[in-house]
Amino acid sequence: MSNKDTSFTKKIRPVTCGNKILDFSTPKIMGVLNLTPDSFYDGGKFHQEKIRKEQVEKMLHEGADIIDLGAVSSRPGAELTDEKEELKRVIWPLQRLVKEFPEAIFSIDTFRSSVARECIESGAHIINDISGGNFDDNMYATVAALHVPYILMHLHGTPESMQKFPIAENITEIIRQYFTEKIKDLRNTGVEDIILDPGFGFGKTLKCNYTILKNLEELRIDNLPLLG
């Protein structure tokens, strides 16, 4: 059983993060640091530099391979923070953490190409876009120009509306079609390093979330890494 699993996972495409390579022959762990005051999980907890540093240090010590920073809440019903506030929340903490942990890989949870650019220029390595490019027509071209990996997530609606009218059936087929179309668009724009995220809880019923979990490998397209 272990030999079968190992041979399969070795086929998953690695991604390049600056001078670092993320090799998915073994599963990788993403630690999340919310910089929002209204996160559904830990909003406002990490507004102090000392606490942020301690949390990142803890996550890295516990095995995190990627640290994901988010400055806009995507909880159900949330209104999207404006660009100025998002930059204010994320740039300074990112710069300090990159300096403090130079060997770490940082991803930025943003749907704005302008924020993506400033964060990559400030030391981040990966763009994690909950909208899959649907909220900013310049996102794909920006990621291509920056030559960084892109996490492509499936989101039904917006954070404000997603749980009012969630997808209730055919979720595997819907996400597969979405990924297929978006991967084609990304590659036509020049983005090669892609990680797929089915978006658990983002506009899906509880039943659909369990279906995604059950059919996770069916959502792997072209041997791209899957974020779960």
Backbone torsions as a table, in degrees:
resi	resn	phi	psi	omega
1	MET	NA	-44.3	-179.3
2	SER	-66.4	-36.8	178.8
3	ASN	-64.5	-38.8	179.4
4	LYS	-64.4	-45.6	-179.4
5	ASP	-62.1	-43.0	-177.6
6	THR	-64.2	-44.3	-178.2
7	SER	-64.5	-32.2	-179.5
8	PHE	-72.1	-48.4	-175.0
9	THR	-66.1	-24.6	179.4
10	LYS	-65.8	-18.1	-179.3
11	LYS	-78.9	-15.5	-176.2
12	ILE	-68.2	134.9	-175.7
13	ARG	-67.5	134.2	172.5
14	PRO	-76.1	164.4	173.7
15	VAL	-126.9	149.7	-178.7
16	THR	-99.6	126.3	179.3
17	CYS	-120.3	88.3	-175.7
18	GLY	65.2	-119.5	177.9
19	ASN	-97.1	14.7	-179.4
20	LYS	-115.0	149.9	177.1
21	ILE	-117.2	127.9	172.3
22	LEU	-94.5	109.3	-178.0
23	ASP	-98.4	118.5	-175.3
24	PHE	-96.4	25.3	172.9
25	SER	-66.3	-19.4	169.3
26	THR	-128.7	152.8	-179.6
27	PRO	-60.1	146.3	177.8
28	LYS	-113.2	153.1	-175.8
29	ILE	-112.4	132.8	174.6
30	MET	-108.1	124.8	172.8
31	GLY	-97.7	140.2	-175.1
32	VAL	-111.9	130.1	176.0
33	LEU	-118.9	106.7	-179.6
34	ASN	-83.1	127.7	179.2
35	LEU	-106.3	18.0	-177.8
36	THR	-100.1	150.0	176.4
37	PRO	-81.8	-7.9	-173.0
38	ASP	-129.5	27.3	175.4
39	SER	-63.1	143.8	179.5
40	PHE	-68.6	-16.7	-175.1
41	TYR	-102.2	-54.6	-173.9
42	ASP	-144.1	38.4	-175.5
43	GLY	-55.5	130.2	175.9
44	GLY	83.2	-4.3	-174.7
45	LYS	-71.8	-29.2	-171.3
46	PHE	-114.0	38.5	-179.7
47	HIS	-81.7	-13.9	178.9
48	GLN	-98.0	137.5	-175.7
49	GLU	-58.7	-42.8	-178.3
50	LYS	-61.4	-42.8	-179.2
51	ILE	-68.3	-39.1	176.8
52	ARG	-60.5	-47.4	-178.7
53	LYS	-60.7	-44.7	-179.4
54	GLU	-63.7	-38.6	-179.6
55	GLN	-68.2	-43.4	178.3
56	VAL	-63.9	-43.0	177.9
57	GLU	-58.5	-42.4	179.5
58	LYS	-64.1	-46.0	-178.6
59	MET	-64.2	-42.4	178.6
60	LEU	-64.3	-41.4	179.1
61	HIS	-63.0	-33.9	-178.6
62	GLU	-84.5	0.6	172.3
63	GLY	113.0	7.0	179.5
64	ALA	-64.2	134.7	177.6
65	ASP	-97.5	-25.2	178.9
66	ILE	-133.3	138.7	172.7
67	ILE	-110.4	118.8	-177.2
68	ASP	-100.4	123.1	178.9
69	LEU	-105.1	129.3	178.5
70	GLY	-129.0	132.4	-177.4
71	ALA	-117.2	5.2	176.8
72	VAL	-128.6	123.4	-179.7
73	SER	-68.1	134.4	176.3
74	SER	-117.1	24.3	177.1
75	ARG	-66.1	154.6	178.6
76	PRO	-55.8	130.0	179.1
77	GLY	88.9	-4.5	-176.3
78	ALA	-73.0	139.7	170.4
79	GLU	-86.9	143.2	-174.2
80	LEU	-76.0	130.3	176.8
81	THR	-64.6	146.6	179.5
82	ASP	-74.9	165.6	-173.3
83	GLU	-60.6	-43.5	-177.9
84	LYS	-60.4	-44.3	-179.6
85	GLU	-68.7	-38.5	178.3
86	GLU	-60.5	-47.2	178.9
87	LEU	-62.7	-40.9	179.4
88	LYS	-59.9	-39.1	-177.9
89	ARG	-74.6	-33.0	-167.2
90	VAL	-102.7	-35.1	-169.6
91	ILE	-64.7	-52.0	-177.4
92	TRP	-62.0	-50.4	176.7
93	PRO	-57.3	-41.0	179.1
94	LEU	-60.5	-49.0	-178.5
95	GLN	-59.9	-41.4	179.8
96	ARG	-67.3	-41.5	-178.2
97	LEU	-70.0	-38.0	176.9
98	VAL	-61.9	-40.0	178.5
99	LYS	-68.4	-39.2	-176.4
100	GLU	-74.8	-33.3	-176.6
101	PHE	-129.1	72.3	-173.0
102	PRO	-65.3	-20.5	-179.3
103	GLU	-91.2	-7.8	-177.7
104	ALA	-78.3	155.7	174.6
105	ILE	-104.6	123.3	-177.9
106	PHE	-111.7	130.9	171.6
107	SER	-109.8	153.8	-178.7
108	ILE	-118.6	121.7	178.1
109	ASP	-85.1	99.1	178.9
110	THR	-150.8	151.5	175.1
111	PHE	-109.6	6.1	-177.8
112	ARG	-106.6	128.3	-179.7
113	SER	-65.7	-34.6	-179.9
114	SER	-66.0	-40.9	177.6
115	VAL	-68.7	-40.3	177.4
116	ALA	-56.7	-47.6	-178.9
117	ARG	-61.4	-48.6	-177.8
118	GLU	-63.8	-36.4	-179.7
119	CYS	-71.1	-41.1	176.7
120	ILE	-63.7	-41.2	178.2
121	GLU	-67.4	-18.7	177.9
122	SER	-94.8	3.6	173.1
123	GLY	117.7	-3.1	177.6
124	ALA	-71.6	163.5	-173.8
125	HIS	-118.1	-27.1	-172.2
126	ILE	-135.6	144.0	172.8
127	ILE	-105.2	127.5	-178.7
128	ASN	-114.8	103.3	-170.4
129	ASP	-110.0	107.9	-178.4
130	ILE	-64.8	-22.0	-175.3
131	SER	-90.4	-7.6	-177.4
132	GLY	61.5	26.0	-179.9
133	GLY	90.0	-1.4	-176.4
134	ASN	-75.8	-19.3	-178.4
135	PHE	-95.5	-8.8	-177.7
136	ASP	-150.5	111.2	-177.0
137	ASP	-66.0	-15.9	-178.3
138	ASN	-94.0	-1.8	-173.0
139	MET	-62.5	-48.9	-175.5
140	TYR	-62.3	-44.8	-179.9
141	ALA	-64.1	-36.5	179.1
142	THR	-66.4	-46.0	178.8
143	VAL	-62.1	-41.2	178.7
144	ALA	-62.1	-42.9	-179.5
145	ALA	-67.2	-31.1	-179.0
146	LEU	-83.7	-14.3	179.3
147	HIS	56.7	50.8	179.3
148	VAL	-125.2	158.6	176.3
149	PRO	-67.0	153.6	-177.1
150	TYR	-129.8	126.5	174.9
151	ILE	-93.2	115.9	-176.8
152	LEU	-97.9	110.4	-178.0
153	MET	-106.4	148.4	173.3
154	HIS	-92.6	122.3	177.5
155	LEU	-129.2	128.1	176.6
156	HIS	-96.8	110.2	-177.9
157	GLY	85.7	-139.6	177.3
158	THR	-129.8	165.3	176.3
159	PRO	-54.1	-33.6	-179.0
160	GLU	-69.5	-33.3	-173.0
161	SER	-112.0	-10.7	-164.9
162	MET	-60.5	-34.5	-178.2
163	GLN	-94.5	0.1	173.9
164	LYS	-77.7	-36.9	-179.4
165	PHE	-133.5	65.4	-176.5
166	PRO	-71.5	156.2	173.1
167	ILE	-67.3	134.1	-174.7
168	ALA	-115.5	-11.5	-178.1
169	GLU	-156.0	166.5	178.7
170	ASN	54.6	32.7	-172.5
171	ILE	-65.6	-38.5	-178.8
172	THR	-62.7	-46.6	-179.9
173	GLU	-64.6	-40.0	-179.4
174	ILE	-62.8	-46.5	-178.2
175	ILE	-69.4	-39.6	177.9
176	ARG	-59.6	-44.8	179.6
177	GLN	-64.4	-42.3	177.7
178	TYR	-59.2	-50.3	179.5
179	PHE	-59.7	-45.5	-177.8
180	THR	-58.4	-46.3	-179.1
181	GLU	-67.7	-43.2	-177.6
182	LYS	-69.3	-39.1	177.6
183	ILE	-60.6	-42.6	177.5
184	LYS	-60.1	-45.4	179.0
185	ASP	-63.0	-42.9	-180.0
186	LEU	-62.4	-46.5	-178.2
187	ARG	-68.6	-34.9	175.8
188	ASN	-65.1	-25.0	178.5
189	THR	-87.4	-16.3	178.3
190	GLY	111.4	8.6	178.0
191	VAL	-90.9	123.8	-177.3
192	GLU	-109.8	-38.9	-177.2
193	ASP	-87.1	104.3	-174.1
194	ILE	-126.2	135.3	173.1
195	ILE	-117.7	134.2	-176.3
196	LEU	-97.9	136.0	178.6
197	ASP	-130.3	112.2	-178.4
198	PRO	-68.6	-11.0	174.6
199	GLY	73.1	57.0	176.1
200	PHE	-52.4	128.2	174.9
201	GLY	83.0	-6.2	-177.8
202	PHE	-96.0	83.7	178.4
203	GLY	82.2	28.9	177.6
204	LYS	-127.2	150.6	172.1
205	THR	-73.6	165.4	177.8
206	LEU	-59.0	-40.9	178.5
207	LYS	-60.6	-41.8	178.9
208	CYS	-65.2	-36.7	177.9
209	ASN	-61.7	-41.2	177.4
210	TYR	-67.6	-35.0	177.2
211	THR	-65.0	-41.7	176.8
212	ILE	-58.6	-46.3	-179.6
213	LEU	-60.8	-43.3	-179.9
214	LYS	-65.0	-38.0	-173.8
215	ASN	-105.4	25.1	-172.3
216	LEU	-54.4	-45.0	-177.3
217	GLU	-67.1	-22.6	175.8
218	GLU	-69.4	-17.8	-179.3
219	LEU	-91.5	-4.2	178.0
220	ARG	-79.9	116.0	-178.2
221	ILE	-112.4	132.4	176.3
222	ASP	57.1	31.4	178.3
223	ASN	58.7	29.3	177.0
224	LEU	-79.3	150.5	178.1
225	PRO	-62.8	148.0	177.9
226	LEU	-115.4	133.7	176.2
227	LEU	-100.7	126.1	-177.1
228	GLY	-124.4	NA	NA
